[in-house]
Amino acid sequence: MGVPGKIRIIAGKWRGRKLDVINSPGLRPTPARVRETLFNWLQQEIVGARCLDLFAGTGALAFEALSRGAAEVFMIESNPKIVESLKQHADTLGSEGHTIQLADAASWLRQGVNGFDVIFLDPPFGKGYIEQCCEAIGEESLLKPKGLVYIESEKNLALPNGWEIRKQTKAGNVQSMLIEAI
């Protein structure tokens, strides 16, 4: 599957707006139907939420959250070209309430920024980032009580210790989970 030329915001104040996707190796936008499922799961939690989008990539999850009423979204991305693209998207949308940072996601988690309602975790597949990030999220107490983590990963990834699945779906070779700490 090739990278699409555009992503479309599904709902909220920017519904139907399209954002260009730059051609970058490993960039894998969350498909619209998966985003729709995720935000149906989060409909009670997203309005007014403080969110963190690690491995922000196209920004599809972050901008969808802002469009649907999230109060604040931190976008962390390690590729400078992708960071510039995210900044252009924010300008195009007239976005407020976002912070875009050029940083290594796993290292950024250890900087002591916490108090998130929702964390989006959609890293490159097969590199062990999910286990590493879930461990840091727990150790650094990054989530508010009852906070949730969305994970998008290769199929059959084992859930890290200390977490339980609240919702789950699979599409093709990808699984999506909404998890919470136990």
C-alpha positions in Angstrom: 0.0 0.0 0.0 1.5 3.3 -1.0 1.3 6.5 1.0 -1.8 8.6 -0.1 -1.3 12.1 -1.3 -3.7 13.5 1.2 -5.4 12.7 4.5 -8.9 13.9 5.2 -10.2 15.1 8.6 -13.3 13.1 9.3 -15.3 15.2 11.8 -15.4 18.3 13.9 -14.6 21.9 13.0 -12.2 20.9 10.2 -14.4 18.2 8.8 -13.6 17.4 5.2 -10.4 19.4 5.1 -7.6 17.7 3.3 -3.9 17.8 4.2 -1.0 16.9 1.9 1.1 13.9 3.0 4.8 14.2 2.2 6.6 11.3 0.7 8.9 10.0 3.5 10.1 6.5 4.1 8.2 4.7 6.8 5.4 7.3 7.0 2.2 5.3 7.4 -0.9 7.5 7.9 -3.7 6.0 10.0 -6.5 5.1 7.5 -9.7 7.1 7.7 -11.8 4.1 8.8 -9.4 3.3 11.6 -9.4 6.9 12.8 -13.2 6.9 12.6 -13.3 3.8 14.8 -10.8 5.3 17.3 -12.6 8.6 17.7 -15.9 6.8 18.1 -14.3 5.0 21.0 -13.0 8.3 22.4 -16.1 10.4 21.8 -16.8 10.9 25.5 -13.2 11.6 26.4 -11.8 13.8 23.6 -13.6 17.1 24.2 -11.4 19.2 26.4 -8.7 16.5 26.5 -5.0 17.0 26.8 -3.4 14.7 24.2 0.1 13.5 23.2 0.8 12.2 19.7 4.1 10.4 19.8 5.6 9.6 16.4 3.2 12.2 15.0 3.9 11.5 11.3 1.2 13.1 9.2 -0.5 14.5 12.2 -3.8 12.7 11.3 -4.5 11.7 14.9 -3.5 15.0 16.4 -5.4 17.2 14.0 -8.5 14.9 14.2 -8.4 15.2 18.0 -8.1 19.0 17.8 -10.9 19.1 15.2 -13.1 17.2 17.6 -12.6 19.5 20.5 -9.3 18.4 22.3 -8.0 21.3 24.3 -4.3 20.7 23.7 -2.2 18.3 21.6 1.5 17.8 21.8 3.0 16.4 18.6 6.4 14.7 18.8 8.2 13.8 15.6 11.9 13.0 15.0 12.0 13.8 11.2 12.7 17.5 10.5 10.9 17.4 7.1 7.8 15.9 8.7 7.9 18.5 11.5 7.9 21.3 8.9 4.9 19.6 7.2 3.1 19.4 10.6 3.7 23.2 11.1 2.4 23.9 7.6 -0.8 21.8 8.4 -1.3 23.7 11.6 -1.0 27.0 9.8 -3.3 25.9 7.0 -6.0 24.9 9.5 -5.5 27.9 11.8 -4.9 25.5 14.6 -4.5 26.6 18.2 -3.8 24.4 21.2 -1.0 22.4 19.6 2.7 22.1 20.3 4.9 20.6 17.7 8.4 19.4 18.7 11.3 17.9 16.9 12.4 15.2 19.3 13.0 11.5 19.7 9.7 10.2 21.1 11.2 7.7 23.5 13.6 10.3 25.0 10.9 13.0 25.1 8.7 10.8 27.4 11.4 11.1 30.1 11.3 14.9 30.2 8.6 15.1 32.9 5.7 16.5 30.8 2.6 14.7 32.2 -1.1 15.0 32.8 -2.4 13.6 29.5 -5.9 12.2 29.0 -5.1 10.4 25.8 -1.7 9.3 24.3 -1.6 8.2 20.7 1.2 5.7 20.1 1.7 4.8 16.4 5.4 4.1 16.0 7.3 2.4 13.2 6.5 -1.3 13.4 8.9 -4.0 14.6 11.3 -1.8 16.5 10.2 -2.3 20.1 9.0 1.2 20.6 5.6 0.2 22.0 7.0 -1.7 24.9 9.6 1.0 25.6 7.1 3.8 25.5 4.4 2.0 27.6 7.1 1.4 30.2 8.1 5.1 30.2 4.4 6.2 30.3 3.9 4.2 33.4 7.1 5.0 35.1 6.8 8.8 34.4 3.1 8.9 35.4 2.3 10.6 32.1 -1.4 9.8 32.1 -4.1 11.3 34.3 -6.2 8.8 36.3 -8.4 6.9 33.8 -6.2 8.2 30.9 -6.0 6.1 27.8 -3.3 5.0 25.3 -4.1 4.3 21.7 -1.7 1.8 20.1 -1.4 1.1 16.4 0.9 -1.8 15.7 1.6 -4.9 13.6 -0.9 -7.7 14.2 -0.4 -10.0 17.2 1.8 -7.6 19.2 1.7 -8.7 22.9 0.3 -6.1 25.2 3.0 -4.8 27.6 2.6 -5.7 31.3 0.6 -3.4 33.5 -2.0 -2.6 30.8 -5.4 -4.0 29.8 -7.3 -3.6 26.5 -10.4 -1.5 26.6 -11.2 -1.7 22.9 -9.5 -3.5 20.0 -9.9 -3.9 16.2 -7.8 -5.4 13.4 -7.6 -4.3 9.7 -5.3 -6.1 7.3 -1.9 -6.6 9.0 -2.5 -3.8 11.6 -4.1 -4.0 15.0 -5.4 -1.0 17.0 -6.0 -1.0 20.7 -7.2 1.4 23.3 -5.6 0.5 26.6 -5.5 1.6 30.1 -3.2 1.0 33.1 -4.2 -1.6 35.6 
